[in-house]
């Protein structure tokens, strides 16, 4: 049983979310707020909240202003964004500010439930379509260029490291990656450290950004040939 709070000024979306949670997260409850001020009051009155779902277009908090304030006042409360805006940079900025997930409002019901479940299990959720490279490649580099350190950063990774990075882009924790790839969690940690070092990435999120910029799926497909 989970306790969630949604801060959104659109009744129809709140109703839709109530339907998803009541049908897919048995025994869970969803509190509702129409503004950031209402959300803060409910947070203070309900100390056992598991997750706050925050819209970015509240009447008293526009854009990432609400997220910034909530992270400052309630640093231990996980906050995920639910928004009609799907700009890639906005998603990355929200994650950088501490959001545990970003769910577009256009997400289908089953995918929405899966995203909520993933976040409640302690994993980061990023919308796959938003995180993909904005423009597809129109050329295929020579095989030798993929392993060259002077070219794209993903070319520095081994096949296994590419697999681990692919799991990271879906928000999997080290434990889940180990389970998915049938390897030890300590091995996953070693791969993650190597990935960050080879990509010159400052964090997991930074590595995920690089994966999107350089088209991870292209590299994995090329290596599989």
C-alpha positions in Angstrom: 0.0 0.0 0.0 1.3 3.4 -1.0 0.3 6.9 -0.2 0.7 9.4 -3.1 -0.1 13.0 -3.6 -0.8 14.7 -6.9 -0.5 18.5 -7.3 -2.3 19.4 -10.5 -5.0 22.0 -11.2 -6.8 19.9 -13.9 -9.6 17.8 -12.3 -9.8 15.5 -15.3 -6.2 14.5 -15.0 -6.5 13.9 -11.2 -9.6 11.8 -11.9 -7.7 9.8 -14.5 -4.8 9.3 -12.1 -7.2 8.1 -9.3 -8.6 5.5 -11.7 -5.1 4.2 -12.7 -4.0 4.0 -9.0 -7.2 2.4 -7.7 -7.1 -0.2 -10.5 -3.4 -0.9 -10.6 -2.0 -0.2 -7.1 -4.4 -2.0 -4.8 -4.9 -0.5 -1.4 -3.0 2.7 -2.3 -4.5 6.2 -1.7 -4.1 9.3 -3.8 -4.4 12.7 -2.2 -5.2 15.7 -4.4 -4.0 19.3 -4.4 -4.9 22.1 -6.9 -1.9 24.3 -6.1 1.6 24.2 -4.6 0.3 25.8 -1.4 -2.3 23.1 -1.1 0.3 20.4 -1.7 2.6 21.8 1.0 -0.2 21.8 3.5 -1.0 18.2 2.7 2.6 17.2 2.9 2.9 18.7 6.3 -0.3 16.9 7.5 0.7 13.5 6.0 4.2 12.6 6.9 4.0 9.1 5.5 3.7 10.1 1.9 5.6 7.8 -0.5 5.6 10.0 -3.6 4.5 13.4 -4.8 3.4 13.8 -8.5 3.9 17.4 -9.5 2.6 19.3 -12.5 4.8 22.1 -13.9 1.9 24.5 -14.6 0.4 25.1 -11.2 -1.3 28.5 -10.7 1.2 29.5 -7.9 4.4 27.8 -9.3 5.4 27.9 -12.9 8.0 25.6 -14.5 10.6 24.1 -12.2 10.0 26.6 -9.4 7.7 24.3 -7.5 10.2 21.4 -7.7 13.0 23.6 -6.4 10.9 24.7 -3.4 9.7 21.2 -2.6 13.3 19.8 -2.7 14.4 22.5 -0.4 11.5 22.2 2.1 11.0 18.4 2.0 14.3 16.8 0.8 13.3 13.3 1.9 10.0 13.2 -0.1 10.4 11.7 -3.6 9.0 14.0 -6.3 8.1 13.0 -9.8 7.0 15.4 -12.5 3.8 14.8 -14.5 3.6 17.3 -17.3 2.2 18.0 -20.8 5.6 19.5 -21.6 8.1 17.0 -23.0 11.1 19.1 -24.0 14.2 16.9 -23.5 16.2 19.7 -21.8 13.3 20.3 -19.4 13.3 16.6 -18.5 17.0 16.6 -17.8 16.8 19.8 -15.8 14.0 18.3 -13.6 16.1 15.2 -12.9 19.2 17.3 -12.1 17.1 19.3 -9.6 16.3 16.0 -7.8 13.1 14.7 -9.4 12.9 10.9 -9.3 11.0 10.6 -12.6 9.3 12.5 -15.4 6.0 11.3 -16.8 4.4 12.9 -19.8 0.7 13.4 -19.5 0.3 11.7 -22.9 1.6 8.4 -21.4 -0.9 5.6 -22.0 -2.6 4.1 -18.9 -0.6 0.8 -18.7 2.7 2.7 -19.3 1.7 5.2 -16.7 1.1 2.5 -14.1 4.4 0.8 -15.0 6.2 4.2 -14.6 4.6 4.8 -11.2 5.5 1.2 -10.1 9.1 1.7 -11.2 9.4 5.0 -9.3 7.8 3.5 -6.1 10.3 0.7 -6.3 13.1 3.2 -6.0 14.1 3.4 -9.6 14.5 6.5 -11.8 11.9 6.8 -14.6 12.7 8.7 -17.8 10.4 8.8 -20.8 12.2 6.7 -23.5 10.9 8.8 -26.5 12.0 12.1 -24.9 15.5 10.7 -24.1 16.3 9.5 -27.6 18.6 11.4 -29.9 16.6 14.3 -31.4 17.7 13.7 -34.9 18.5 10.2 -36.3 21.8 9.4 -37.9 21.9 9.9 -41.7 25.2 8.1 -42.1 27.0 5.0 -40.8 30.5 5.5 -39.5 33.2 3.0 -40.4 33.6 0.1 -37.9 37.0 1.3 -36.9 35.7 4.7 -35.8 33.5 3.1 -33.1 36.4 1.9 -31.1 38.5 5.1 -31.6 38.8 7.3 -28.5 38.9 10.4 -30.7 35.3 9.9 -31.9 32.0 9.4 -30.1 32.3 8.6 -26.4 30.1 5.5 -26.5 32.7 3.9 -28.8 35.0 3.7 -25.8 32.7 1.2 -24.0 32.8 -2.5 -24.1 29.8 -4.6 -25.2 28.9 -5.4 -21.6 29.3 -1.7 -20.6 26.9 -0.8 -23.4 24.4 -3.3 -22.0 24.7 -1.9 -18.5 24.3 1.7 -19.8 21.2 0.6 -21.8 19.7 -0.6 -18.5 20.7 2.6 -16.8 18.8 4.7 -19.3 15.6 2.9 -18.3 16.2 3.9 -14.6 17.2 0.5 -13.3 19.2 0.4 -10.0 22.4 -1.6 -9.8 20.4 -4.4 -8.2 17.9 -4.6 -11.0 20.6 -4.4 -13.6 22.4 -7.3 -12.0 19.2 -9.3 -12.1 18.5 -8.3 -15.7 21.9 -9.2 -17.0 22.5 -12.2 -14.7 25.7 -10.8 -13.2 26.8 -9.9 -9.7 25.8 -6.5 -8.3 29.5 -5.8 -7.5 30.2 -6.4 -11.2 27.5 -3.9 -12.1 29.1 -1.3 -9.8 32.5 -1.9 -11.5 30.9 -1.4 -15.0 29.1 1.7 -13.9 32.3 3.2 -12.5 34.1 2.4 -15.8 31.2 3.9 -17.8 31.4 7.2 -15.9 35.1 7.3 -16.3 35.2 6.5 -20.0 32.4 9.0 -20.8 33.9 11.7 -18.5 30.4 11.7 -16.9 29.9 13.4 -13.5 26.9 11.2 -12.6 24.5 8.5 -13.8 22.1 11.1 -15.2 25.0 12.7 -17.1 25.8 9.3 -18.6 22.2 8.8 -19.6 22.3 12.2 -21.3 25.4 11.2 -23.3 23.7 7.9 -24.2 20.8 9.9 -25.7 23.1 12.4 -27.5 25.2 9.8 -29.2 22.4 7.2 -30.0 23.1 4.2 -27.8 20.8 2.0 -29.8 22.9 2.6 -32.9 26.1 1.5 -31.1 24.5 -1.6 -29.7 23.1 -2.6 -33.1 26.4 -2.0 -34.8 28.3 -4.2 -32.2 25.7 -7.0 -32.6 26.5 -7.4 -36.3 
